[in-house]
Every structure is written in structure tokens, then in C-alpha cells.
Amino acid sequence: MIKVTLPILTAFLLLSWKSMDTKTVSETYQRSHAADTLRNASAWPAELTVANFASADLTPSPACLAVAPTGEVFVGVDKIGSLGKKPGQGAIVRLVDTNNDGKVDQHTTFAMVDNPRGIIARGDQVFVLHTVFSKESGIATGMDLVVFEDKNKDGIADGPSRPLIEHISNPKFLQSRGTDHATNGIRMGIDGWIYIAVGDFGFHNAIDRSGKKLTMLGGGILRVRPDGTEMEVFSHGLRNIYDVAIDPFMNVFTRDNTNDGGGWNIRFSHQIQSGEYGYPILFKHFTDEIIPALVDVGGGSGTGSLFMSDNTWPSQYNNVPMMADWGRNQLYIHRVTTDGPTYTQQEEEFIKLAQITDVDIDASGRVYLAAWDGAGYSGNPSKGFVVRVVPKKWAYKAFPNPQKESLKELGNWLVSGSAAARLAAQQELLIRDPKKATELAWKIATDKSVTPEGRVAAMYTYAQLSGAEGINNLITLSQEEAMRPYALRALTDRRAVAGKVPADVFLKAMQDPSDNVRMAAIIGLGRMGKPEATAALLQVKVPASFVAPALGTEGPHATPNSAIILPHLAVRSLVSLHAVDACVKAIDSPNSTLALWALRYMHDQKAVDGLLAAYKKAASPELKKQIMVTLARLYKKEADYDGSWWWSTRPDTHGPYYKSVEWAASPAIKSFLIDESKAIGDKKYFVDLNSRLRLDIPEFGVEEVAAVKEETKIDLEKIRSKKGQIGESSIEDVMLAIARIPGDAKLGKTLFTQQGCIACHSLSRNEPMKGPFMGQIGSIMTREQIAESVLKPNASISQGFATVMITAKGKKSYTGFVTEESASRLVLRDITGQVYTIKASDIIKREELETSMMPAGLANALSYDEFASLVTFLSQQKK
């Protein structure tokens, strides 16, 4: 009968052991007492030194951070949090360690912004992605990517920011929900683009500085030039990414999650330009059409990321993507191994940090990590910290101000072992004397004695400096095998230049034995806009793995499939070129499979007419079936996105469309399908086709179709008393609802007793101490914090109050909470209240549990009213 006891016990942990250092120690029993109350990581490799850099007095609720190459740390303070809506509580705080002793010596409030979600520090400029609120109404109006300047170097922005992209997230849902699924981290690649992690709020009519407007339904990666022009979608079909990691060769990685009611499972993926990753409409039942993730590692919540490329770090921690996971309280390393044009991976725990939000590195090799530390869904002025991480054998070497360096020194930094230094050198060269800088960059790019990382950095510097005038040199560079894939990518990296590049260079590259060269050629041909590319694209082979999952089954959306990458990208390029005529012509040819795959996305009357004509001519029953499926797929299309709706935290994942509508060719397709169903007479086939594609054609015997789940307009008054609502709702939705329900403390007290909580928790110090004491929880935690701790017991562990497992002599083991400790003994109390006194000399191993002793979801059977009442009762316990 104990339904809510265990999560509440976790909530209590937030107050009972606040001063304990619970760092994991294995093999030998050790105990290090903190010298002060500053927070730190709780586990990390022995080769590293991790120390507190700033605490909540300077950096409360740190949502993101960025480090300038010269070492200044910019932290995005966000006391609004992901669900809060009250403006005026955010800032960019600048921290400086002038003597490199690992402690902050100077700090300034660089700028005031709300909901900072991404920062880049570059020279005199600081780029910030943040929510914008109306000064008049105090209501969110959208998110903007902006740039501040600090030319006088006083650590304070010189004036107001300048917008680069406006309306980069959906204002309607920023207003109703907050920033929890909005647009997030930003990072600059060595190609000079700013890459932007877009959550599945998507955006409608975002506008860049050239006046270009763009709309994106759902999540993905957007990119833009640093001057706010050339905005374009890089990849699409992600849920709620927070950041991207970019390696020296422009491979992009991210940590995404999915949720269809079965958990927020984390997927680590290689993001390839123009790729479609399928969330939420393709990633389950149409997995043949997507680029799958590299792995599903289970529940979590991905946040900041960094590709580590710094030769001052130990080799085992260098040249790897590092991914923060807020839900798992870990910075992970993914060991990636080349697999054709993509990768396979192995995940490893790296640094454990309380609700880690972001990670970045300077050009001297100092890594900084930000921790939310239990600040809650609406932020907290007393939670959050930043740590500095360096290798133990690392020696500080100052990185000079690039603005004061000679061209020769900038060239040396451009080929250094630090990605941060290479990018800083490049960005400075871009504003130096164009002729001299271009000559230097080209000299380095063609120097075969330079490291590949250095040559690629120089090549992209040259490409940005030379523009269209550099085409011939880059073509020459593409003849060198070692540089070919990178030079091809650089040639079409900017659309204004891509159209001037001769197509034959890329057509020849389509025959290259290297998967990476062919991949660059396929993507490039799609960006060049030249019709002559279609024949070569249609010749890309489709592998046997191109098979749709069986009706009603979930396909492999998180299993590497290197064979599908090139045909997938060829399809994306054909669609980009709108190659309707070429694809129709190829239907009854050896390239038919790829052509029909591409035609699925071409809602054009010419495509439909061509398919109908091809069906009449086709002799093969299998080809006729493929054409019919393609036509059925074209019967409906995705509705134009106007920003008025969102698919919620648990969207319908059936696919192939989310909000489907008929279009001009729908009547003709419907007539064709009905006629063929009568002629063929296979009723089950057409019922299945109707169900799989959600055609909603009554003549086929329509199976029941679930209603489109847009952002739910919940009538809270009608459902607040319904049992089980806590388990049926997302945590974010519960938190939003609880904020509107005051709760009945009297009912909460009854629930506390009826649910069995009283068996393990005392409310009065006059009672025997059993499990953790609950009599003063309300004096330490807010109502929101109590609710969050009950809903997410494992997240509460991140705040440093973990369950400890002790292995002792005599093959004895104990699990519980340390209530007292000295040099000679340890006192531990288990969840039933049983007390154990263990001699320090008997302890063989001591470790924290990665998860709480209590399973999540023990409040799932409660109604909103009951849960709110329980939380209210606990919040009033302030003895």
C-alpha cells in the first residue's frame, strides 16, 4: 500500500544531508571533507582535477555557458527556468580567473537577458540565444539570436544587442508552457556557421538580417552566418535537442530524446547535412525513410555538448564527443568508430555532475561545466554552480589575445592542437588584410606536412575569405585524396557560391571509392541547383535494408545503418532539386526504387500524372504495387505550419503525416485507389494500406484512427480529480497543472497516512526516527521543488544526496543513508529505519547508487487534486 513513500523520502534527502560530500570512492575506503560549502562534481576520472569555480551566489540556475578562447567564462543565468514565465530574472554573467588558480577573481553582469539558452564568445562579440519578452505586457514574444559587443573590454556589453535571427521559436507555446521545448544551444563550426539546436516547438516565419523568412515544423538544426544572413535548415526530425558537438572535420553530433508515452529515451546521433531523422512521424513506422540514431541508451535528458579536440588533454579523453545529460547527472563520452559515411559508438560515463547543463573549453585547455543542481523547472536563486576541469599533468599556457597577434602567430594557432585556438585564429584572420590572410590560409591548406585538422581549418578560412574567387583553387585541392571530401563540402557550403561551381567536379566524385567523398558529392549536387545532377543521383544504389516495418511494429530508429545514408541523402537532394520529371522517367528502370522513394515527397500534379501513367504501363505486379503505395502516400500532405499548434510532449507517432490535409491531386488519387481496390479485390491489402498511411478512405473499411494530438487544451477542472492523471501526464504538464491547483493540506495529511508514508517517515521529532524526517521539509524546499522531487526521484539524487551501498568484511552489504560518520565508524539507516554502525576498518567498498532506491512513478495513481494536496501538506511542514 506504500504508493508515494519512496519518492517523498528522496525529497527529504534534499534537506537532511545537505552538507555531505558524497563523492564515489571505489576499492579503498576514503572520505574527503569539503573545505567549504561550495559545490563540486561527485565522480570523475583519476587523471583529472575537478574543482568548484563558481557557486549560486554568482551563477544561480546556470542554463548554459561559453568560454572565450582567452579564458573568460560567460554563464547564462536563468532563474525563470524552463516552465517559468516571469521576465527580468536572467543574465549573462562574465567570470574571470586572472591568475589561473581555478578561482574567480573578477565578475561582471555582462548583459541582462531572459531565458539564455546558448552563448558563443568570439573576440569583441558575444552571441546569445534567448527568449524575448514584451516590455509592455511582460509576455514572451519569441526567441532571438542576438549579438552583443564589448569593444572596451570592461566585461559589460557596450549597449543593446543586435538581432541576427528573430522569432526563432514559437511564441504561443513560450507563453503557455515556457521554454522547455524551445530553441536551445548554439555553437560555431570551423566552417564559420553558427549551428542552432531547435527543439520541437519549431518556429514560424523566423527572419534573418537579409529578410529571409523560414518556417520549421518540429525540431532539428538550423544554421546561420555570424552576420545573421543565409539562414537555412541543416537537418530535421529531432525532438528536443539542447546543443550540438562539432568535430574539426564538420561532423555534427547531438543527444536527442523521444517520448511517445513510454519514456524519454536518449538517442545519440550523427547529424548529416540535409538528413531527415523522423521525429515524431517517421521514426517508428517509417524507419526505412530516415537516418537512424546510433544508439538508444535509455531514459535521460540531453543538454550541452562539446567535441573535445585539445592536445593538452590525455589521449583517452581527446577527439571524442562529450554529451551532457541533465536527467542522468553525467557528462558522457561517446567513442565513435568510422562506419562508412557515418559511425558506430560506445558510451562511457565521464564526469558526474548534479543536473549538468553545459560544457565548453578555452584555448588553454580549461574545461568548464555548468550544473543546474536541482534549481527546479522554474529556476532557483540559491541553486547552481560551475566547475573547472583540467588534466592533472596539465600546465597552464596562456592563450594570447588574437587581436594583438601577428599573421604568422595566427597561422601557428590555426594549425595548433586546440580546436578553440584554431577557431579563434580563423575568426581573427577573417577581419585582417584580406589579401595577406587569404595567401596565408591557402599556404597552410596546401601544406601536406600540416595536421588534417589544421589543413581543414585553413581551407575553411580560405573559402570564407575568397568566396567565388576561390572556386578553382578549391577544385584543385579536391583532387588530393586526403582533402577531397572536405574541399567538396567547402565548394558548396555557401549557396551563392555553389551555383557557380562546375557540376562535373561533383559528378566525377560520385564515382569515388570513398563513402565520404560520395556523400559530399551527393549533398553538394543537391545544393548546386543544377538539373544535370539528377541522373547521377538516381544511380545511387538502395540497399536491401530499405524495408518498411511491418504494419503496427516499431522499426530500428536507433540502430546504425551506414548503407542507407547515401541513398537517403540522394533522395533529399532530388527533392531539393524538385526532380519530378527525372524521377517519373526513372520509374520503370534499374533506378526505380530510389525514384519512387523520392516521389513520396513531391506533392506535384506532374508527379501524380506521371505515376498514374506509369502504373498503366507497368507489367510487373511488384512495380505496380510500389507505384500504388507511392500514390497512396501522395494522397495527403502535411498541412502548412502556421505556428498555431504543437504536438505536445506525447505526440501521435503513427505517421506518415502529423496534421494531414488533402490537396489538388487528392481526388484523382482517391478515384484511382478505389477503382483498383475493386479490380484487385484484396480487401485486407487496402485496409492495411488505409491504416498504415491513414488515408481515411471509407470505401476501404477504415480502421479507427486516433485523433491528431495537438497541444492539448486541458479542462483542468474536469480532470483534476480523475485518478491516475499523474501517471498519464508528462512531468512538465504535471508541474504546470500543480502550479494552478492550491491543494488541500487536510487531504494531503490523510494521504500521507493512508498511503503508508507514516510507516517510514516521522513528522515530529518526538516520534521515533525511522526513515528520513519530514517535519521541516517545507522550511527548506518550495512547493515546486517538493513536487519535482516526488516526480523525479533520480533527479533529486543529482543534488548530492544519494543512497550509499557499503560492502564490508564478512561478505556483508548495506544500503541506505549515512546519518553519522567519523574517522572510525559510519552510521547508516536503511529505508525501513533500521540502523547499522559499521567500523571504518571493515569497509571494503563504498559507492553511490546511480538511481534512487525508490522507483520513479509511485505517485502515478494519484489525481492532480490528490498530488497537489500531498505536496501542499508537505510544504507546510516547517517545524
Buried (B, 14 or more C-beta within 10 A) or exposed (E): EEBBBBBBBBBBBBBBBEEBBBBBBEEEBEBEEEEEEBBBBBBBBEEBBBBBBBBBEBBBBBBBBBBBBBBBBBBBBBBBBBBBBEBEBBBBBBBBBEEBEBBBEEBBBBBBBBBBBBBBBBBBBBBBBBBBBEEEEEEBBBBBBBBBBBEEEEBBBEEEBBBBBBBBBBBBBBBBBBBBBBBBBBBBBBBBBBBBBBBBBBBBEBBBBEEBEBBBBBBBBBBBBBEBBBBBBBBBBBBBBBBBBBBBBBBBBBBBBBBBEEEBBBBBBBBBBBBBBBBBBBBBBBBBBBBBBBBBBEBBBBBBBBBBBBBBBEEEBBBBBBBBBBBBBBBBBBBBEEBBBBBBBEBBBBBBBBBBBBBBBBBBBBBBBBBBBBBBBBBBEEBBBBBBBBBEEBEBEEBBBBEEBEBEBBBBBBBBBBBBBBBBBBBBBBEBEEEEBBBBBBEBBBEEEBBEBBBBBBBBBBBBBBEEEBBEBBBEBBEEEEBBBBBBBBBBBBEEBBEEBBBEBBBBBBEBEBBBBBBBBBBBBBBBBBEEBBBBBBBBEBBEBBEBBEEEEBBBBBBBBBBBBBBBBBBBBBBBBBBBBBBBBBBBEEBBBBBBBBBBBBBBEEBBBBBBEBBEEBEEEEBBBBBBBBBBBBBBBBBEBEBEBBBBBBBBBBBBBBBBEEBEBBEBBBEBBBEBBEEEEEEEBBBBBBBBBBBBBEEBEBEEEEEBBBBEEBEEEEBBEEEEBBEBBBBBBBBBBBBEBEBBBEBBBBBBEEBBBBBBBBBEEEEEEBBBBBBBBBEBBBBBBBBBBBBBBBBBBBBBBBBBBBBBEEEEEBBBBBBEBEEEBBBBBBBEBEEBEBEBEBBBBBBBBBBBBBEBEBBBBBBBBBBBBBBBBBBBBEE
